[in-house]
């Protein structure tokens, strides 16, 4: 089974195996992004209203059927593995996460749910590596550059999700840079704090950590520049 990989943090990408998938329309992309992020099964009426709000009920449902048909074909792997789940009464649909689906959002979810570690030793070294993997997964804001001109409720959902995943990423950068400083990996802590300030330019906590990391590295001039920023 070839994994279906969705990278939704930063410029969105959908690939199967080593091949990037091409979709017929932005509405199909929006539908797969929504189903992947929200999980579970969603009533067809809700999805049709979300993505085709200006169309009549019959037209929006027809557009949804067409989009689902396109997704079913596009998301299949070379073995014909289905990726969509349909309720028994066909009234609701979702992604089948048991069919080899991988999503970058899950890395941030898993790390944010893990217990806090104040110091790194031989027994919990894996925590540091998990945090680094989660930080690497954050390539930019959720669905960077993606929007729909004629679906305001979808765009509003995207705005809320961007804020949600930015906050998750900040928690990851905070924990990672603190652990790196605590374990004496100063250069790594500087790099982590610099990435944090790049993605959260208005975060005072990010700049405080960056100043702390520069001071630990013995670079007072860089710490002063971070303070001024």
Order of alpha helices (4+ residues) and beta strands (2+ residues): beta-beta-beta-alpha-beta-alpha-alpha-beta-beta-beta-alpha-alpha-alpha-alpha-alpha-alpha
